[in-house]
Amino acid sequence: MNAEMLDCYRRAGKIAATARNEAAGRVIPGASMLDLAVFVEARIADLGGKPAFPCNISVNDVASHYTPFDHEETFKEGDVVKLDIGAHVNGYLADTAITIEAGSDRCGRLIGAVELALENAVSSVRTGALTSDIGGTIEDTLTEKGFQPLKQLTGHSLGQYDLHSGVSIPNYSSGSRQRLKTDDVVAIEPFATAGNNKITYGKPLIFRVLKGAYMNDVTEDLRRRFCHLPFAGRWVPGIDLARIRNLGEYPVLLNRFAGAVAQAEHTVIVHEEGCEVITR
């Protein structure tokens, strides 16, 4: 990794972390979810980056990929809110997430467990580390605390303008023989629940232009604006994304009837004897 790339990753990480930390204090009962998402995305731009994807605000048993689209949705006391935030500088990405409970602390043990699982996983990252072993660290940490990982969800490597660039970081001991390499950039993101850990799929609210897909005037314009990174319908008013062919979809991920889900996430750069966390 050259110095320019490293600088872009570090800047993106600092921007994403700043937006995350400022947004966390705005998760209060009665606050608008859409206002918070718009704040996050604007703050990333103010800090010199661009959103890597629409701000995800997934509440309670919604695990991931939810972004608000109107002002009707507000936080309620006791909501377990996952903020998943991404920023990029010249296409070099940083991805981070935090879980906050709005106005109460009934799920403090769950949130603490997923944060500990993330820290333990980060401590196990180094050149040559098996991704399955990192996942095993996450699984062991969560089960020791009385919770379950969501095995269908994974962390992922990051490339330039590429949010999922080939390496998956499981949240359990998967048996994969894949190893991390020096200068890999990976997002580690444990998800935890106290109940059933099976995921179901809802309606997509986030989309991306697929690489190699047939382009018409609309999809070519979307590609110019967002490259192949995710975007939301509220970013392109007047376009019915569900009716456009050749778009990739990110369905809302649900853990229905199983209680709240918590998430924590950092982006790291892999080194010989450890890693650099760029989203502290």
N, C-alpha and C positions, 0 to 999 in steps of 0.2 A: 504494500500500500504506500503510495507516494504521499509527500507532505501536504499537497493540496487536497487530496481525498480525505486524509485524516482530519485536516482542519474543517472541512465541510461536515464530516460526521460529528465532530465535537460541537460545532456550532448548532447543528440540528438537534443534538442531544440536549444541549443547554436550553434551547428554545422550547423544546417539547416539555422538559422538566419544569421550566418556569410557568408555562401555560397550565400544566397539570396542577402545580402547587397553588396557583392563584384561583383556578377553577374549583378546587376542593372546598375552599371556604365559602363558595356560593351555593353549595348543595344544602339548602335549608327548606323546611316545609313551606309550601306556597310559592316557591320560586319556579319560574317557567323553564322547562327543559330546553325549549328552542332558544330562548334567550341565552342560556348557558352555552349551548353549542355554537351559536353565532359569536359569543364572546371569545370562546377558545380559538375559533378559526381566525377571527380578526386579530387576536393577540399574537398568534403565530406570525401573521403578516407584519404586525407592528414591530416585532422583534427581528425582522429581517429574513424570515423563512416563508415557506408555503405549506399549507396543510398536505400531509401525505395521504390523507383519507378524511372523510367526514368525521367529525367528532362523534364517537360512539358513546351513548348514554343508555346503558342497559340496566334495568331495574328489577330487583327481586329474582324471580325464576327465569327472566330473560338473561341468557348467558352472554350473548355477543351480537354484534352486527346491527344493533338498533340505533338509528339516528332520528331525532324528532323532526316532524315536518309541519307542525302547526302550534299555535299558542294555547291549545286546549289542555295540554299535558303539563301538570305541575307535580312537584315532589310532595309526598305525604310523610308525616312523621312515621319513622320506623322503616322507610324504604331503604333497601340495600342497593346502593347506586355504584355501578362500575363506570368509571370514566376511562376510556381508551383513546389515547391522543397520539397523533403522528405528525411529524414535521419533516421537511426536507430542505436542504440547501444544495442547489444545482443537481437535484435528483438523488443526493445521498441522504438516506432516511434514518430517522430515529423513531422508535415506537415505545410507548410507555403507558402503564395503566395503574389505577389506584381504586380501592373500594372505600366508600364513605357511607355511614349510616345517617340518614337525615333525622336530626333532632333526638336521637336516642342511642343506646349502646347495648341493645339486646343481642346483637350478633357479633359482639366484640371478639369472642373466642374464634369464630370462623374467620373473621378478617385477620386476626393476629396469626392464625395458623397459615393462611395463604401467604402472608408477608414473610413469615419465617421460612416457608418452603422456597420462596423466591431467593431469599438470602443464602440458604444452604445450597441451592442449585447454582447460583452465581459463584459460590466458593469452590465448586467442583469443576468449573470451566477452565480448560487449558488445552494447548495443542495436543492432539491425540486422544482426548477424552471421548469415550463412547457416548453418543447421544442417549442410548438406553440407560446408561449409568446415571446421567443427569436426571432423566425421567424417574429412575428408581429412587434417587434422593428426594425428589418432589413427593413421590408416592409414600415413601417411608415417613417423611415428616408429617404429611397430612393424616395418615392412618394412625400414627402415634398420638395425634391430637384428637382422634375420634371422628375424622372427616374422610371424604372420598374425593379423589381427583376425577375430573371429567376427562375420560380417556379418549374421547372422540376429538378433543381440541388439542392443538399443539402450538408450541413456539415455532419459529421459522427464521431462516436466514434472510438477509436483506441485501439487495444489489442496487445499482443505480437505476432509479425509476422502476424498481422491481420489489414489491412488498413481500413476495414469497418466492425466493430465488433458488429453491431446490433442496435445502437441508431442513428437516423437521426435527424439532426438539419435543419428544413425547412427554406427557405428564405422568408416566408410569414406566416400569421396567418392561420395555416392549420387545427386547431381544434383538433389536436392530444392531448391525455391525458397523453402522456409519460412525465415522470419527470426525471430530472438528479439526480444522487446519488453521495454521497461523494466519492471522488477518481476516479470518471469517468474521462477519458481522451478523450476530444472531440476536433475536428477541426471545427471551425466555419468559413464559407467561403461564404459571400455574392457575388453574381454576379449581375451586373446591366447593363441595356441598355437603350437607349433613344427611341428605336423603338419597333417593335414586339418582345414579349418575349417568343416565341415558339422555341423549340429546335428540330432539325432534326439530323439524324445520318449518319456519313460517314464511311469510311473504317477503320477497327481497325489497329492500329500500335503498340499497347501495349497488352500484354497477361499475363496470370498467370495460374499456374497449379491448377486445381480445387481440393478441398478436397474430398477425397473419390472416385476420378476418377480412372478408370482402368489405370494401369501403364505399359508402355513398356520401352525399354531401353532408348529411347530419353526422354520421360516424367519423368522417374525416375532420369535421370541426371539433368534435369531442376529443379526438386523438390529439389535435393541435393544442387544445386547452389543457388536457389532463395527462397527455402521453398515455401510458397504460395503467395509471394509478386509479384507485377507486374514487367515485364521485356520487353525489346524491341528487335526487330529483329537484330538491330545493335550490341546488346550485344552477340548474338549467330550467328556469320557469318557462312554461309553454311547450315543453317537450315531454311527451308521454314515453318514458324510457321502457316501460313494460311492453310496448308495442314495437320496439326496435329490435330487429334481428341482429345476431352476431355480437351481442353484448354479454359479457360475463356477469353473473349475478352472485350477490352475497346474501343468501337468505338469512333472516333473523334466526338465531339459534336459541332454542327454548329447552328448559329443564322442567317441564310442566309437572305440577302436583308433587314436586320434590322439595319445595322450600327454596330459600334464597341461595344464590350462587355468589361467591366472592372471587375476585381476580386481582393479581398483582403482576407487574411486568416491568422489566428493564431491557434496554439494548446494550450489548457488550461487544467489544472487539477482542478477539481471541489472541492471546500471547503464549509464548512457550511455557511459562510457569504461572499462568493465571489469566486474568482478563482485565480490561479497562471498562468500567461501567460509565457510559456517556450520558445517562439519563438520571443521575443522582440529583 
